[in-house]
Amino acid sequence: MDKIISIDLKADFGFLKKPDTNDPIYLTFNMLHKPALLGILGAILGLRGFSEATKKEKGDKKKVDNTGINKEAYLPDYYRKLKDLKIGIKPLNDESGNFEKTIIKYNNAVGYANLDGGNLIIIEQTLISPSYRCYIHVSNENDIQNRLYDYLKTFRAEYLPYLGKNDFSLWWENFQEYEFVSLNILENNFKLSSIFIKEDAIKNARIKEPAFKPFMTSSSGKFIYFENLPTAYDVNLMQYEYQSFTYTDWELKQSFKLNNLYQLNNNEIIQLF
């Protein structure tokens, strides 16, 4: 039997590093993204990370490419076992989708960071009190997903999870389980509680008709938030694959076509991806 569950992830600080920024400051994603969440869930389950792929896995001939290299084996154990998990994300205690950030400056004194004998100074943008409601679609027929359900419900973890850096430990609370229906056809206008994938071009903060246009009514919303977020790893390039996401409190038209929408028994509508 399939279930949709949710937990509220919270941390005092967070750093979800953007890989394309490092000079003069390391920047952070604002929103929790799927690869980061899978890493957190992998830590909870005690699955291995990037540095622990075994020689046996790397030599698996069933997965090698035309160069004789098994690229998939270089992906972390947790990612290979959890990458098909469908998840949804909703920011909590945010300001129009955004979290407060600060700049932290410190000396990195480890030897390998200072091979030239100097002193490496790190400047990082850091999230303050980030929190996210994470929706997860799990199946009792999948052993790992079933174990994940049990660990989250009983608040157990094999490894201490953290939000981007091991300095920033996190915790979760408010485990919830939902009855749900898949929404293939929408009969009314609707609001989404989670972030969702934006697939059309945007102009003047609106996707061109007929795909997306907020309703300008007395009950209309106040903000539309956008961010390009990682959704997966490219096995060949060994880097993030991105998609454009939106989060808004505007009401959306019935004609706005979105995939993988689910209505929960508390009447929330979310997208899982």
N, C-alpha and C positions, 0 to 999 in steps of 0.2 A: 504493500500500500504506500502510495506517495504522500508526503507531507510537506507543507511549507511551515518553517519555523522562523523565528527571529530572535536575535540577541542585540543588546545595546553595548557596543564597544566604547570604552572610555579610557582616556589617558590624560595625564597632567600636561604633557607636551608630546609633540609628534614631528617627525621629519620624513616625508615621503619624497625622496630626492628625485628631481628632474635630471635625467641623465645627460641632457644637452646643455647644461649650464654648470660652469665651474670657475669662471673668472670674471670678476673678482669675488663672486659670491655664489654659494650653492643655494638654489631655490627649491622650494617644496611644492608638490601638488597640494591643492586645497582639499580636494575630495579624496576619500579612500577609493582606491581602484581595485579591480579584480585580482591581478597578480599579487598585490600586497595582502589582500584579504585571504587568498589561498595560502600564502606564506604563514599568516597568523594561524589559520586552521591546521596547517601542517605541523606547526610547533605544538599546538594543543594535542594533536594525535601522536607526536613523537616521530614524525617522518623526517627523512634525511633532506639536507639542503644542497646548495650548489656545489660545495667543495667535497662532497662525499660520494660522487658517482664511482662505482667500482670498475676495475679493469675488465671484469667479466661482463658487466653491462655494456661497456664501451666496445667490446668485441663481439657483441651479438650480431651474427651475420644476417639475421632476418631483418635488421633495421639499417644496415649500412647503405650509403649512397654510392654513386659511381666513382667516388674517390676512395672507397674502402673505409670511410670513417662513419661511425654510428653517431650522427649528430644528436639524435633524440636522447641518447644516453647522457649527454652533457647537460640536459635539463635536470633540475633537481627532482628527487624522488617524490616530494610532496606535490609538485606541479603535474607530473605525469599521472599521478593517481587521482588528482582532484580537478584537473583542467576541464572536465565535462560537467562539473557541478554548476547548476544554474543559480545565480545570486542576484539580489537587488540591494540597493543602498539608498538610505535616506539620512541626510545630515540632521543632527539634533542640537538644539541650543545654538543655532547658527544665526547669522545676521544676513538675511536674504541669500542664503546658500554659502556664505563666506564665514570663515573662522578668523579670529584675531591672530595676528602673527607678530613676531618680534625678531630682531637680528641678534644672534649670539656670536661673539668673537672669542676664540680661544687658541692656545698654542697646542699643536700636535707634536709631542715630544718623543714619539716612538722612533726607533732607529731607522727603519726602512723609509720613513717619511722625510728624513733629514740626511740623506746620503752625502750631500755636498757640505755637511758640517754646519749648515745654517739652522734656522728655527722656523718651521712651517706654521704659518698663521692661518687658521681656518675661520671663514665667515659664513655662517649658515642662517638662512631664514627658517624660523621654527614656528610650528602651530602651537597655539595656547589653548589648552582644554578642549581638544577636538573630541567629538563623540558622534557615533554613527549607528543607526539601526540597520542591521544586516539581515536581509531575508535570504533564506537558503532552502532550496528545493531538495529534499532527501527522499531516498527510496529504501524501504526495509529489505528489498531484494539485493541491495548492494552492501557488501560487508563493511567496507570502509565508511560509507555514508551512514550506515546503521550505527557504527561505533562513534562517528562524529556526533550524531544525534544524542547518544548516551552521554558522551563527555560534556557537551554543551548544556544538557539538561541538568546534570549533576555537578556542574562547575568544576570539572577536573581538567588538568593539563599535564602532559608529560614534560614539556619544557615551558619555561616562563615566556609568554608571548610579549612582543614589544611592537611599538608603532614606528617602524623605520630604523630605529637605532636601539641597541641594547641598553642605552641610558634611559630610554623612555618606555618603561614597562606599562602594560595596559591590563585592564580587567573587563569582564563582561557581567551583565546583570539583566534582569527582566526577560528571562526566557519565555517565549510565547509560542503557541502552536495554533495553527489556523485551519479551518475548513476553507476550501477555495473552489472557484470555478474558473475555467479558462475562457477568456473573452475573445471569441473570434469575430463576433458581430456586435457592435455597440448600438444600443437602441436610443441613447440619450447623450447629451453633452456630458463631459466628465472632467474630473481633476485627477492628476496623478500624485501619489504620495511619495514616490521615489524619483531618483534621477532616471532619465531615459535617453536612448540613443537617438540623436538627431541626424537624419539621413538626407535632408534637403538643404539647399543653399539658403542662407539667411540674408535679408536686407532690411535695414532699419529695425533690427531686433525682432523681425518676424520672418518665418519661412513663407515663401510666396504662396499665394492661394493656388489650389485649394487645400494644400497639405496642412498648414498651421496658421492660425490667426487667433490670438486671445480675444475673448468676448469682452467688449467694452460695455459692461453693465454696471449697475450700482454695487454689485457684489464681486466685481472684477478684482484681479490680483494686483500686487504691488511690485513684483520683481520677476525678472527672467535671468537666470544664471547659466553661463556657458563655460565648459572646460573640455579640452582634449585630454582624454584619459587612456592609459594602457588597458587593453582587454585581454591580451595574450602575448606569448613569446613567439617570434618568428624563428623557427628551428634552424633555417639556413643562415640567417644573419645574426642570430643570437642577440636580438634586441627586441624592444617592445613593439607590438602592433597597437595602433591607436584608433579610437573612434571619437566622434564629437558627441558630447553629452549636454543635456539641458536639464535644469531643475527650475520649476516655476510654481507659483500659487495661482496662476491664471486658469480659468476654465477653458477647456479645449473642445473644439467642435467634434461632433459625432463622426464627421467625415475624415478626421485626422487619422490616418492609417498608421498603426504601430503594431509590431509583432510582439508575441510573448507577453501579453497582458493577462493579469490574473486579478480577480476580485476576491478579497478575503471576507470572512464572515463578520468582520467589523466594518464592512463597506469600503475599506480602503481599496484603491486600485493601484497596482504596482507593475513594473516591468522587470522581468528576470532576463538575464543575458549571460 
